[in-house]
Amino acid sequence: MLRAGLRSLTSTSPLNKPDLNTARTYEQLKAGVSIKMRMGCILKIIVASPSKKGLLVRARGLASEVNEAEFELSDCPIHKLDSGPAKKAVLTRDDGLHFYRQMQVIRRMENAASTMYKSKVIRGFCHLYSGQEACAIGMQAAIHKDDSIITAYRCHAWTYIRGIPVADILSELAAPCMLMYEVNDVKYDLSEKLKGEGRKNGCSKGKGGSMHMYGHEYYGGNGIVGAQVPLGGGIALAHKYRDNGQICVTLYGDGAANQGQVFETYNMAKLWDLPVIFVCENNGYGMGTSVERAAATTEYHTRGDYIPGIKVDGMDILTVREATRFAADFTRSGKGPILMELTTYRYYGHSMSDPGTSYRSRDEVQSIRKTRDPIMSLREKLLDSGLADTDDIKRIEKEAKEEVDAAVKVAQAGPEPALDDLFLDVYADDNMEGHKIRGCDNWIRQATN
């Protein structure tokens, strides 16, 4: 009956005679999907693959004509909620290609940062996001452009997603080669003291480095474990006070989830019903400690107790997007805070100083890369559904490579900040009279006298 149904659905198609070989296997015809074609006909097949979520049937030779496709999503366990996120999601061709390009740029940007670090162009802290791309991109796709974001020190991807060019990010990472300052005929080389900072054309003017980057309604990048969580609560309080309809997405890792300030913020956010989404990006390890060794319960989405929670497959961009839509609608409607746990994985160590192999095996990392990689998962969805063909994929990958390669050249050639720049941005108004910078080195005191 399934074959007969497929035949009847395609009988009015311009293909004249249906070709059942357009499905990869007969089992895939049992899977489940609707594909809308832009050539005047609609092919709709309802299925659900037992081995893969959202595996689609597509018409051969018409990949460029598929406009949108529907996918089944991973289950999202819920806590203190009557219902959860959508179980299916529609992905348009434009969105799919856009997401794929963002993923490619982030992965290549982080790989470039790794190379720059190893060649000592980057000399300070450097925490990479590779493997977690679906988290940032999926969440950003589900919120408003004026909603606020605050995250921890693994922030390069979020900085890019919030509109900062790759060149500005890598320039912020590229350490000055030498900073000389002379006081009373004595020369001081400050390049070692400032090795964690970047170039003047960086997104934080070379003063923030890897962990302190900012943008429109994007509050960083914070270097202290968990310290951004109460700040996120404060941002949400400001939104509620101003009654502007905005929300704050407050991110932290599984390691920070055990911090007392996180629970203090939960309490105040629930007490005042603040418009905040708490997001625990659970990549399995807090520095070199697995979650099982650090947490009495690893069900982080239930940690809020009186705050509703959702557990989300953070390696599937569509599941992340739909879960975030649900959470954003929930908190924006005045119901108070909600907690999301995104189960994800980082391919690099905690930072570039951590090889990441003393507490996990190389086989573990490679297994995740082969079976759960978010970029490979999205590529498979695009190709299997016909939303993209191999030419689309190659073009996007080429464009992403060119963008990142050009950004690396800009970062390495960028101007170094002048020493006088250190005295700027200390106060809101750099021309304020009568203010002294306390606790500084002798060379600064003499320079400011």
Contacts in CASP RR format, 6 or more apart in sequence:
PFRMAT RR
TARGET T0000
AUTHOR 0000-0000-0000
METHOD contacts of the structure
MODEL  1
MLRAGLRSLTSTSPLNKPDLNTARTYEQLKAGVSIKMRMGCILKIIVASP
SKKGLLVRARGLASEVNEAEFELSDCPIHKLDSGPAKKAVLTRDDGLHFY
RQMQVIRRMENAASTMYKSKVIRGFCHLYSGQEACAIGMQAAIHKDDSII
TAYRCHAWTYIRGIPVADILSELAAPCMLMYEVNDVKYDLSEKLKGEGRK
NGCSKGKGGSMHMYGHEYYGGNGIVGAQVPLGGGIALAHKYRDNGQICVT
LYGDGAANQGQVFETYNMAKLWDLPVIFVCENNGYGMGTSVERAAATTEY
HTRGDYIPGIKVDGMDILTVREATRFAADFTRSGKGPILMELTTYRYYGH
SMSDPGTSYRSRDEVQSIRKTRDPIMSLREKLLDSGLADTDDIKRIEKEA
KEEVDAAVKVAQAGPEPALDDLFLDVYADDNMEGHKIRGCDNWIRQATN
2 29 0 8 1.000
2 30 0 8 1.000
3 20 0 8 1.000
3 29 0 8 1.000
6 18 0 8 1.000
6 20 0 8 1.000
6 23 0 8 1.000
6 29 0 8 1.000
6 45 0 8 1.000
7 18 0 8 1.000
9 43 0 8 1.000
9 44 0 8 1.000
9 45 0 8 1.000
10 18 0 8 1.000
10 41 0 8 1.000
10 43 0 8 1.000
10 59 0 8 1.000
11 18 0 8 1.000
12 41 0 8 1.000
13 37 0 8 1.000
13 39 0 8 1.000
13 41 0 8 1.000
13 43 0 8 1.000
13 59 0 8 1.000
14 39 0 8 1.000
14 41 0 8 1.000
15 59 0 8 1.000
19 60 0 8 1.000
21 60 0 8 1.000
22 57 0 8 1.000
22 58 0 8 1.000
22 59 0 8 1.000
22 60 0 8 1.000
23 29 0 8 1.000
23 57 0 8 1.000
24 384 0 8 1.000
27 49 0 8 1.000
28 47 0 8 1.000
28 49 0 8 1.000
28 55 0 8 1.000
28 57 0 8 1.000
29 45 0 8 1.000
29 47 0 8 1.000
29 57 0 8 1.000
30 47 0 8 1.000
30 48 0 8 1.000
30 49 0 8 1.000
31 47 0 8 1.000
31 48 0 8 1.000
31 49 0 8 1.000
31 52 0 8 1.000
31 54 0 8 1.000
31 55 0 8 1.000
31 56 0 8 1.000
31 57 0 8 1.000
32 45 0 8 1.000
32 46 0 8 1.000
32 47 0 8 1.000
32 48 0 8 1.000
32 49 0 8 1.000
32 54 0 8 1.000
32 55 0 8 1.000
32 56 0 8 1.000
32 57 0 8 1.000
32 72 0 8 1.000
33 45 0 8 1.000
33 46 0 8 1.000
33 47 0 8 1.000
33 54 0 8 1.000
33 55 0 8 1.000
33 56 0 8 1.000
33 57 0 8 1.000
33 69 0 8 1.000
33 70 0 8 1.000
33 71 0 8 1.000
33 385 0 8 1.000
34 42 0 8 1.000
34 43 0 8 1.000
34 44 0 8 1.000
34 45 0 8 1.000
34 46 0 8 1.000
34 69 0 8 1.000
34 70 0 8 1.000
35 42 0 8 1.000
35 43 0 8 1.000
35 44 0 8 1.000
35 45 0 8 1.000
35 56 0 8 1.000
35 57 0 8 1.000
35 58 0 8 1.000
35 59 0 8 1.000
35 66 0 8 1.000
35 68 0 8 1.000
35 69 0 8 1.000
35 70 0 8 1.000
35 385 0 8 1.000
35 386 0 8 1.000
36 42 0 8 1.000
36 43 0 8 1.000
36 66 0 8 1.000
36 67 0 8 1.000
36 68 0 8 1.000
36 69 0 8 1.000
37 43 0 8 1.000
37 59 0 8 1.000
37 62 0 8 1.000
37 65 0 8 1.000
37 66 0 8 1.000
37 67 0 8 1.000
38 65 0 8 1.000
38 66 0 8 1.000
38 67 0 8 1.000
39 62 0 8 1.000
39 65 0 8 1.000
43 57 0 8 1.000
43 59 0 8 1.000
45 57 0 8 1.000
47 55 0 8 1.000
47 57 0 8 1.000
48 54 0 8 1.000
48 72 0 8 1.000
49 55 0 8 1.000
53 71 0 8 1.000
53 72 0 8 1.000
53 73 0 8 1.000
53 74 0 8 1.000
53 316 0 8 1.000
54 71 0 8 1.000
54 72 0 8 1.000
54 381 0 8 1.000
55 384 0 8 1.000
56 69 0 8 1.000
56 71 0 8 1.000
56 381 0 8 1.000
56 384 0 8 1.000
56 385 0 8 1.000
56 386 0 8 1.000
58 66 0 8 1.000
58 384 0 8 1.000
58 385 0 8 1.000
58 386 0 8 1.000
59 66 0 8 1.000
62 386 0 8 1.000
63 383 0 8 1.000
63 386 0 8 1.000
63 387 0 8 1.000
63 388 0 8 1.000
63 389 0 8 1.000
63 392 0 8 1.000
64 389 0 8 1.000
64 392 0 8 1.000
66 93 0 8 1.000
66 385 0 8 1.000
66 386 0 8 1.000
66 387 0 8 1.000
67 92 0 8 1.000
67 93 0 8 1.000
68 90 0 8 1.000
68 91 0 8 1.000
68 92 0 8 1.000
68 93 0 8 1.000
68 387 0 8 1.000
69 90 0 8 1.000
69 91 0 8 1.000
69 381 0 8 1.000
69 385 0 8 1.000
69 386 0 8 1.000
69 387 0 8 1.000
70 88 0 8 1.000
70 89 0 8 1.000
70 90 0 8 1.000
70 91 0 8 1.000
71 88 0 8 1.000
71 89 0 8 1.000
71 90 0 8 1.000
71 91 0 8 1.000
71 318 0 8 1.000
71 381 0 8 1.000
71 385 0 8 1.000
72 87 0 8 1.000
72 88 0 8 1.000
73 85 0 8 1.000
73 86 0 8 1.000
73 87 0 8 1.000
73 88 0 8 1.000
73 89 0 8 1.000
73 316 0 8 1.000
73 318 0 8 1.000
73 319 0 8 1.000
73 322 0 8 1.000
74 312 0 8 1.000
74 313 0 8 1.000
74 316 0 8 1.000
74 319 0 8 1.000
75 87 0 8 1.000
76 84 0 8 1.000
76 85 0 8 1.000
76 310 0 8 1.000
76 311 0 8 1.000
76 312 0 8 1.000
76 313 0 8 1.000
76 319 0 8 1.000
76 323 0 8 1.000
77 301 0 8 1.000
77 310 0 8 1.000
77 311 0 8 1.000
78 84 0 8 1.000
78 301 0 8 1.000
78 308 0 8 1.000
78 309 0 8 1.000
78 310 0 8 1.000
78 311 0 8 1.000
79 299 0 8 1.000
79 301 0 8 1.000
79 302 0 8 1.000
79 308 0 8 1.000
79 309 0 8 1.000
79 310 0 8 1.000
79 311 0 8 1.000
79 339 0 8 1.000
80 306 0 8 1.000
80 307 0 8 1.000
80 308 0 8 1.000
80 309 0 8 1.000
81 308 0 8 1.000
81 309 0 8 1.000
81 310 0 8 1.000
84 310 0 8 1.000
84 326 0 8 1.000
85 310 0 8 1.000
85 312 0 8 1.000
85 319 0 8 1.000
85 322 0 8 1.000
85 323 0 8 1.000
85 325 0 8 1.000
85 326 0 8 1.000
85 327 0 8 1.000
86 322 0 8 1.000
86 325 0 8 1.000
86 326 0 8 1.000
89 318 0 8 1.000
89 319 0 8 1.000
89 321 0 8 1.000
89 322 0 8 1.000
91 318 0 8 1.000
91 381 0 8 1.000
91 385 0 8 1.000
91 387 0 8 1.000
92 387 0 8 1.000
93 387 0 8 1.000
93 388 0 8 1.000
95 141 0 8 1.000
96 378 0 8 1.000
96 382 0 8 1.000
96 387 0 8 1.000
96 388 0 8 1.000
97 382 0 8 1.000
97 387 0 8 1.000
97 388 0 8 1.000
97 392 0 8 1.000
97 396 0 8 1.000
99 137 0 8 1.000
99 138 0 8 1.000
99 141 0 8 1.000
99 317 0 8 1.000
99 378 0 8 1.000
100 375 0 8 1.000
100 378 0 8 1.000
100 379 0 8 1.000
100 382 0 8 1.000
100 388 0 8 1.000
100 393 0 8 1.000
100 396 0 8 1.000
101 396 0 8 1.000
101 399 0 8 1.000
101 400 0 8 1.000
102 133 0 8 1.000
102 137 0 8 1.000
102 160 0 8 1.000
102 161 0 8 1.000
103 133 0 8 1.000
103 134 0 8 1.000
103 137 0 8 1.000
103 317 0 8 1.000
103 374 0 8 1.000
103 375 0 8 1.000
103 378 0 8 1.000
104 375 0 8 1.000
104 396 0 8 1.000
104 397 0 8 1.000
104 400 0 8 1.000
104 401 0 8 1.000
105 160 0 8 1.000
105 166 0 8 1.000
105 400 0 8 1.000
105 403 0 8 1.000
105 404 0 8 1.000
106 129 0 8 1.000
106 130 0 8 1.000
106 133 0 8 1.000
106 136 0 8 1.000
106 137 0 8 1.000
106 156 0 8 1.000
106 157 0 8 1.000
106 160 0 8 1.000
106 161 0 8 1.000
107 130 0 8 1.000
107 131 0 8 1.000
107 133 0 8 1.000
107 375 0 8 1.000
108 400 0 8 1.000
108 401 0 8 1.000
108 404 0 8 1.000
109 156 0 8 1.000
109 157 0 8 1.000
109 160 0 8 1.000
109 166 0 8 1.000
109 169 0 8 1.000
109 170 0 8 1.000
109 404 0 8 1.000
109 407 0 8 1.000
110 128 0 8 1.000
110 129 0 8 1.000
110 130 0 8 1.000
110 156 0 8 1.000
110 157 0 8 1.000
110 348 0 8 1.000
111 130 0 8 1.000
112 170 0 8 1.000
112 404 0 8 1.000
112 405 0 8 1.000
112 407 0 8 1.000
112 408 0 8 1.000
113 122 0 8 1.000
113 126 0 8 1.000
113 128 0 8 1.000
113 156 0 8 1.000
113 170 0 8 1.000
113 173 0 8 1.000
114 126 0 8 1.000
114 128 0 8 1.000
114 348 0 8 1.000
114 352 0 8 1.000
116 122 0 8 1.000
116 170 0 8 1.000
116 173 0 8 1.000
116 174 0 8 1.000
116 408 0 8 1.000
116 411 0 8 1.000
116 412 0 8 1.000
117 123 0 8 1.000
117 124 0 8 1.000
117 126 0 8 1.000
117 352 0 8 1.000
118 352 0 8 1.000
120 175 0 8 1.000
121 174 0 8 1.000
121 175 0 8 1.000
121 411 0 8 1.000
121 412 0 8 1.000
122 173 0 8 1.000
122 174 0 8 1.000
122 175 0 8 1.000
122 210 0 8 1.000
122 352 0 8 1.000
123 175 0 8 1.000
123 195 0 8 1.000
123 196 0 8 1.000
124 175 0 8 1.000
124 195 0 8 1.000
124 196 0 8 1.000
124 209 0 8 1.000
124 210 0 8 1.000
125 153 0 8 1.000
125 196 0 8 1.000
125 209 0 8 1.000
125 210 0 8 1.000
125 211 0 8 1.000
125 351 0 8 1.000
126 173 0 8 1.000
126 210 0 8 1.000
126 351 0 8 1.000
126 352 0 8 1.000
127 153 0 8 1.000
127 154 0 8 1.000
127 155 0 8 1.000
127 156 0 8 1.000
127 210 0 8 1.000
127 211 0 8 1.000
127 350 0 8 1.000
127 351 0 8 1.000
127 352 0 8 1.000
128 154 0 8 1.000
128 156 0 8 1.000
128 346 0 8 1.000
128 347 0 8 1.000
128 348 0 8 1.000
128 349 0 8 1.000
128 351 0 8 1.000
128 352 0 8 1.000
129 136 0 8 1.000
129 154 0 8 1.000
129 156 0 8 1.000
129 157 0 8 1.000
129 346 0 8 1.000
130 346 0 8 1.000
130 347 0 8 1.000
130 348 0 8 1.000
131 315 0 8 1.000
131 344 0 8 1.000
131 345 0 8 1.000
131 346 0 8 1.000
131 347 0 8 1.000
131 373 0 8 1.000
131 374 0 8 1.000
132 154 0 8 1.000
132 157 0 8 1.000
132 281 0 8 1.000
132 283 0 8 1.000
132 314 0 8 1.000
132 344 0 8 1.000
132 345 0 8 1.000
132 346 0 8 1.000
132 374 0 8 1.000
133 157 0 8 1.000
133 317 0 8 1.000
133 374 0 8 1.000
133 375 0 8 1.000
134 314 0 8 1.000
134 315 0 8 1.000
134 316 0 8 1.000
134 317 0 8 1.000
134 320 0 8 1.000
134 344 0 8 1.000
134 374 0 8 1.000
134 377 0 8 1.000
134 378 0 8 1.000
135 279 0 8 1.000
135 281 0 8 1.000
135 314 0 8 1.000
135 320 0 8 1.000
135 342 0 8 1.000
135 344 0 8 1.000
136 157 0 8 1.000
136 158 0 8 1.000
136 161 0 8 1.000
137 157 0 8 1.000
137 161 0 8 1.000
137 317 0 8 1.000
137 320 0 8 1.000
138 317 0 8 1.000
138 318 0 8 1.000
138 320 0 8 1.000
138 321 0 8 1.000
138 324 0 8 1.000
139 249 0 8 1.000
139 279 0 8 1.000
139 320 0 8 1.000
139 321 0 8 1.000
139 324 0 8 1.000
140 149 0 8 1.000
140 161 0 8 1.000
140 162 0 8 1.000
141 317 0 8 1.000
141 321 0 8 1.000
141 324 0 8 1.000
142 320 0 8 1.000
142 321 0 8 1.000
142 322 0 8 1.000
142 324 0 8 1.000
142 325 0 8 1.000
142 328 0 8 1.000
143 247 0 8 1.000
143 249 0 8 1.000
143 324 0 8 1.000
143 328 0 8 1.000
144 246 0 8 1.000
145 216 0 8 1.000
145 217 0 8 1.000
146 216 0 8 1.000
146 217 0 8 1.000
146 246 0 8 1.000
147 217 0 8 1.000
147 246 0 8 1.000
147 247 0 8 1.000
147 248 0 8 1.000
147 249 0 8 1.000
147 328 0 8 1.000
148 217 0 8 1.000
148 218 0 8 1.000
148 219 0 8 1.000
148 232 0 8 1.000
148 235 0 8 1.000
148 236 0 8 1.000
148 239 0 8 1.000
148 246 0 8 1.000
148 247 0 8 1.000
148 248 0 8 1.000
148 249 0 8 1.000
149 158 0 8 1.000
149 162 0 8 1.000
149 217 0 8 1.000
149 218 0 8 1.000
149 219 0 8 1.000
149 220 0 8 1.000
149 248 0 8 1.000
149 249 0 8 1.000
149 251 0 8 1.000
150 218 0 8 1.000
150 219 0 8 1.000
150 220 0 8 1.000
150 221 0 8 1.000
150 222 0 8 1.000
150 228 0 8 1.000
150 231 0 8 1.000
150 232 0 8 1.000
150 235 0 8 1.000
150 248 0 8 1.000
150 249 0 8 1.000
150 250 0 8 1.000
150 251 0 8 1.000
151 158 0 8 1.000
151 220 0 8 1.000
151 221 0 8 1.000
151 222 0 8 1.000
151 228 0 8 1.000
151 251 0 8 1.000
151 252 0 8 1.000
152 221 0 8 1.000
152 222 0 8 1.000
152 223 0 8 1.000
152 225 0 8 1.000
152 226 0 8 1.000
152 228 0 8 1.000
152 251 0 8 1.000
152 252 0 8 1.000
152 253 0 8 1.000
152 256 0 8 1.000
153 210 0 8 1.000
153 211 0 8 1.000
153 221 0 8 1.000
153 222 0 8 1.000
153 223 0 8 1.000
154 346 0 8 1.000
155 210 0 8 1.000
155 211 0 8 1.000
155 213 0 8 1.000
155 220 0 8 1.000
155 221 0 8 1.000
156 169 0 8 1.000
156 173 0 8 1.000
156 210 0 8 1.000
156 213 0 8 1.000
158 218 0 8 1.000
158 220 0 8 1.000
158 221 0 8 1.000
158 251 0 8 1.000
159 169 0 8 1.000
159 203 0 8 1.000
159 213 0 8 1.000
159 214 0 8 1.000
159 215 0 8 1.000
159 218 0 8 1.000
159 220 0 8 1.000
159 221 0 8 1.000
160 166 0 8 1.000
160 169 0 8 1.000
162 215 0 8 1.000
162 216 0 8 1.000
162 217 0 8 1.000
162 218 0 8 1.000
163 215 0 8 1.000
163 216 0 8 1.000
164 203 0 8 1.000
164 213 0 8 1.000
164 215 0 8 1.000
165 407 0 8 1.000
166 403 0 8 1.000
166 404 0 8 1.000
166 407 0 8 1.000
167 201 0 8 1.000
167 406 0 8 1.000
167 407 0 8 1.000
167 410 0 8 1.000
167 411 0 8 1.000
168 201 0 8 1.000
168 202 0 8 1.000
168 203 0 8 1.000
169 202 0 8 1.000
169 203 0 8 1.000
169 213 0 8 1.000
169 407 0 8 1.000
170 407 0 8 1.000
170 408 0 8 1.000
170 410 0 8 1.000
170 411 0 8 1.000
171 198 0 8 1.000
171 199 0 8 1.000
171 201 0 8 1.000
171 202 0 8 1.000
171 203 0 8 1.000
171 206 0 8 1.000
171 410 0 8 1.000
171 411 0 8 1.000
171 414 0 8 1.000
172 198 0 8 1.000
172 199 0 8 1.000
172 202 0 8 1.000
172 203 0 8 1.000
172 204 0 8 1.000
172 206 0 8 1.000
172 208 0 8 1.000
172 209 0 8 1.000
172 210 0 8 1.000
172 213 0 8 1.000
173 198 0 8 1.000
173 209 0 8 1.000
173 210 0 8 1.000
173 411 0 8 1.000
174 198 0 8 1.000
174 199 0 8 1.000
174 411 0 8 1.000
174 412 0 8 1.000
174 414 0 8 1.000
175 191 0 8 1.000
175 194 0 8 1.000
175 195 0 8 1.000
175 196 0 8 1.000
175 197 0 8 1.000
175 198 0 8 1.000
176 191 0 8 1.000
176 194 0 8 1.000
176 195 0 8 1.000
176 197 0 8 1.000
176 198 0 8 1.000
176 199 0 8 1.000
176 416 0 8 1.000
176 417 0 8 1.000
177 191 0 8 1.000
177 416 0 8 1.000
178 189 0 8 1.000
178 191 0 8 1.000
178 416 0 8 1.000
179 189 0 8 1.000
179 190 0 8 1.000
179 191 0 8 1.000
179 194 0 8 1.000
179 416 0 8 1.000
179 417 0 8 1.000
179 419 0 8 1.000
180 187 0 8 1.000
180 188 0 8 1.000
180 189 0 8 1.000
180 190 0 8 1.000
181 187 0 8 1.000
181 188 0 8 1.000
181 190 0 8 1.000
181 419 0 8 1.000
181 443 0 8 1.000
181 447 0 8 1.000
182 188 0 8 1.000
183 442 0 8 1.000
183 443 0 8 1.000
183 446 0 8 1.000
183 447 0 8 1.000
184 446 0 8 1.000
188 443 0 8 1.000
190 419 0 8 1.000
196 208 0 8 1.000
196 209 0 8 1.000
196 210 0 8 1.000
197 206 0 8 1.000
197 207 0 8 1.000
197 208 0 8 1.000
197 209 0 8 1.000
197 417 0 8 1.000
198 206 0 8 1.000
198 207 0 8 1.000
198 208 0 8 1.000
198 209 0 8 1.000
198 417 0 8 1.000
199 206 0 8 1.000
199 411 0 8 1.000
199 414 0 8 1.000
199 415 0 8 1.000
199 416 0 8 1.000
199 417 0 8 1.000
200 206 0 8 1.000
200 414 0 8 1.000
200 415 0 8 1.000
200 416 0 8 1.000
200 417 0 8 1.000
200 418 0 8 1.000
200 421 0 8 1.000
201 410 0 8 1.000
201 414 0 8 1.000
201 415 0 8 1.000
203 213 0 8 1.000
203 214 0 8 1.000
203 215 0 8 1.000
204 212 0 8 1.000
204 213 0 8 1.000
204 214 0 8 1.000
205 417 0 8 1.000
205 421 0 8 1.000
205 425 0 8 1.000
206 417 0 8 1.000
207 417 0 8 1.000
207 421 0 8 1.000
207 422 0 8 1.000
207 425 0 8 1.000
211 221 0 8 1.000
211 222 0 8 1.000
211 223 0 8 1.000
212 220 0 8 1.000
212 221 0 8 1.000
212 222 0 8 1.000
212 223 0 8 1.000
213 220 0 8 1.000
213 221 0 8 1.000
214 220 0 8 1.000
214 221 0 8 1.000
217 246 0 8 1.000
219 228 0 8 1.000
219 231 0 8 1.000
219 232 0 8 1.000
219 235 0 8 1.000
220 228 0 8 1.000
221 228 0 8 1.000
222 228 0 8 1.000
222 231 0 8 1.000
225 255 0 8 1.000
225 256 0 8 1.000
225 259 0 8 1.000
226 252 0 8 1.000
226 256 0 8 1.000
226 259 0 8 1.000
226 261 0 8 1.000
226 262 0 8 1.000
227 261 0 8 1.000
228 250 0 8 1.000
228 251 0 8 1.000
228 252 0 8 1.000
229 250 0 8 1.000
229 252 0 8 1.000
229 256 0 8 1.000
229 259 0 8 1.000
229 261 0 8 1.000
229 262 0 8 1.000
229 265 0 8 1.000
229 278 0 8 1.000
230 261 0 8 1.000
230 264 0 8 1.000
230 265 0 8 1.000
231 250 0 8 1.000
232 248 0 8 1.000
232 250 0 8 1.000
232 265 0 8 1.000
232 276 0 8 1.000
233 248 0 8 1.000
233 250 0 8 1.000
233 265 0 8 1.000
233 268 0 8 1.000
233 269 0 8 1.000
233 274 0 8 1.000
233 276 0 8 1.000
234 248 0 8 1.000
234 274 0 8 1.000
235 248 0 8 1.000
235 250 0 8 1.000
235 276 0 8 1.000
236 247 0 8 1.000
236 248 0 8 1.000
236 250 0 8 1.000
236 269 0 8 1.000
236 274 0 8 1.000
236 275 0 8 1.000
236 276 0 8 1.000
236 337 0 8 1.000
237 272 0 8 1.000
237 274 0 8 1.000
239 245 0 8 1.000
239 246 0 8 1.000
239 247 0 8 1.000
239 248 0 8 1.000
239 274 0 8 1.000
239 275 0 8 1.000
240 272 0 8 1.000
240 273 0 8 1.000
240 274 0 8 1.000
240 275 0 8 1.000
245 275 0 8 1.000
245 332 0 8 1.000
246 275 0 8 1.000
247 275 0 8 1.000
247 276 0 8 1.000
247 277 0 8 1.000
247 328 0 8 1.000
247 331 0 8 1.000
247 332 0 8 1.000
248 274 0 8 1.000
248 275 0 8 1.000
248 276 0 8 1.000
248 277 0 8 1.000
249 276 0 8 1.000
249 277 0 8 1.000
249 279 0 8 1.000
249 324 0 8 1.000
250 265 0 8 1.000
250 276 0 8 1.000
250 277 0 8 1.000
250 278 0 8 1.000
250 279 0 8 1.000
251 279 0 8 1.000
251 280 0 8 1.000
251 281 0 8 1.000
252 259 0 8 1.000
252 262 0 8 1.000
252 278 0 8 1.000
252 279 0 8 1.000
252 280 0 8 1.000
252 281 0 8 1.000
253 280 0 8 1.000
253 281 0 8 1.000
253 282 0 8 1.000
253 283 0 8 1.000
253 286 0 8 1.000
254 280 0 8 1.000
254 281 0 8 1.000
254 282 0 8 1.000
254 283 0 8 1.000
254 284 0 8 1.000
254 285 0 8 1.000
254 286 0 8 1.000
254 291 0 8 1.000
254 294 0 8 1.000
254 295 0 8 1.000
254 298 0 8 1.000
254 300 0 8 1.000
255 286 0 8 1.000
255 287 0 8 1.000
255 289 0 8 1.000
255 291 0 8 1.000
255 294 0 8 1.000
256 262 0 8 1.000
257 280 0 8 1.000
257 282 0 8 1.000
257 295 0 8 1.000
257 300 0 8 1.000
257 303 0 8 1.000
258 294 0 8 1.000
258 295 0 8 1.000
262 278 0 8 1.000
263 303 0 8 1.000
263 304 0 8 1.000
265 278 0 8 1.000
266 278 0 8 1.000
266 303 0 8 1.000
266 304 0 8 1.000
266 305 0 8 1.000
266 307 0 8 1.000
266 337 0 8 1.000
266 339 0 8 1.000
268 274 0 8 1.000
269 276 0 8 1.000
269 278 0 8 1.000
269 307 0 8 1.000
269 336 0 8 1.000
269 337 0 8 1.000
270 306 0 8 1.000
270 307 0 8 1.000
270 336 0 8 1.000
270 337 0 8 1.000
273 334 0 8 1.000
273 335 0 8 1.000
273 336 0 8 1.000
273 337 0 8 1.000
274 331 0 8 1.000
274 336 0 8 1.000
274 337 0 8 1.000
275 331 0 8 1.000
275 332 0 8 1.000
275 334 0 8 1.000
275 336 0 8 1.000
275 337 0 8 1.000
276 331 0 8 1.000
276 336 0 8 1.000
276 337 0 8 1.000
277 324 0 8 1.000
277 327 0 8 1.000
277 328 0 8 1.000
277 331 0 8 1.000
277 337 0 8 1.000
277 338 0 8 1.000
277 339 0 8 1.000
277 340 0 8 1.000
278 304 0 8 1.000
278 307 0 8 1.000
278 337 0 8 1.000
278 338 0 8 1.000
278 339 0 8 1.000
278 340 0 8 1.000
279 339 0 8 1.000
279 340 0 8 1.000
279 341 0 8 1.000
279 342 0 8 1.000
280 300 0 8 1.000
280 301 0 8 1.000
280 303 0 8 1.000
280 339 0 8 1.000
280 340 0 8 1.000
280 341 0 8 1.000
280 342 0 8 1.000
281 342 0 8 1.000
281 344 0 8 1.000
282 291 0 8 1.000
282 298 0 8 1.000
282 300 0 8 1.000
282 341 0 8 1.000
282 342 0 8 1.000
282 343 0 8 1.000
282 344 0 8 1.000
283 344 0 8 1.000
283 345 0 8 1.000
283 346 0 8 1.000
284 290 0 8 1.000
284 291 0 8 1.000
284 345 0 8 1.000
285 291 0 8 1.000
285 346 0 8 1.000
285 350 0 8 1.000
285 359 0 8 1.000
285 360 0 8 1.000
286 294 0 8 1.000
286 350 0 8 1.000
287 350 0 8 1.000
287 354 0 8 1.000
288 350 0 8 1.000
288 354 0 8 1.000
288 356 0 8 1.000
288 358 0 8 1.000
288 359 0 8 1.000
289 359 0 8 1.000
290 359 0 8 1.000
290 360 0 8 1.000
291 298 0 8 1.000
292 298 0 8 1.000
297 303 0 8 1.000
299 311 0 8 1.000
299 341 0 8 1.000
300 311 0 8 1.000
300 339 0 8 1.000
300 341 0 8 1.000
301 309 0 8 1.000
301 310 0 8 1.000
301 311 0 8 1.000
301 339 0 8 1.000
301 340 0 8 1.000
301 341 0 8 1.000
302 309 0 8 1.000
303 339 0 8 1.000
304 339 0 8 1.000
307 337 0 8 1.000
307 338 0 8 1.000
307 339 0 8 1.000
308 330 0 8 1.000
308 338 0 8 1.000
308 339 0 8 1.000
309 338 0 8 1.000
309 339 0 8 1.000
309 340 0 8 1.000
309 341 0 8 1.000
310 323 0 8 1.000
310 326 0 8 1.000
310 327 0 8 1.000
310 338 0 8 1.000
310 339 0 8 1.000
310 340 0 8 1.000
310 341 0 8 1.000
311 340 0 8 1.000
311 341 0 8 1.000
311 343 0 8 1.000
312 319 0 8 1.000
312 320 0 8 1.000
312 323 0 8 1.000
312 340 0 8 1.000
312 341 0 8 1.000
312 342 0 8 1.000
312 343 0 8 1.000
313 319 0 8 1.000
313 320 0 8 1.000
313 342 0 8 1.000
313 343 0 8 1.000
314 320 0 8 1.000
314 342 0 8 1.000
314 343 0 8 1.000
314 344 0 8 1.000
314 374 0 8 1.000
315 343 0 8 1.000
315 344 0 8 1.000
315 345 0 8 1.000
315 372 0 8 1.000
315 373 0 8 1.000
315 374 0 8 1.000
315 377 0 8 1.000
316 374 0 8 1.000
316 377 0 8 1.000
317 374 0 8 1.000
317 377 0 8 1.000
317 378 0 8 1.000
318 381 0 8 1.000
320 342 0 8 1.000
323 340 0 8 1.000
324 340 0 8 1.000
327 338 0 8 1.000
327 340 0 8 1.000
330 336 0 8 1.000
330 338 0 8 1.000
331 337 0 8 1.000
331 338 0 8 1.000
345 368 0 8 1.000
345 372 0 8 1.000
347 365 0 8 1.000
347 368 0 8 1.000
347 369 0 8 1.000
348 354 0 8 1.000
348 356 0 8 1.000
349 355 0 8 1.000
349 356 0 8 1.000
350 356 0 8 1.000
379 393 0 8 1.000
381 387 0 8 1.000
382 388 0 8 1.000
382 392 0 8 1.000
382 393 0 8 1.000
383 389 0 8 1.000
383 390 0 8 1.000
383 393 0 8 1.000
419 447 0 8 1.000
420 447 0 8 1.000
422 444 0 8 1.000
423 430 0 8 1.000
423 437 0 8 1.000
423 444 0 8 1.000
423 447 0 8 1.000
423 448 0 8 1.000
424 430 0 8 1.000
426 435 0 8 1.000
426 437 0 8 1.000
427 435 0 8 1.000
436 448 0 8 1.000
437 444 0 8 1.000
437 448 0 8 1.000
END
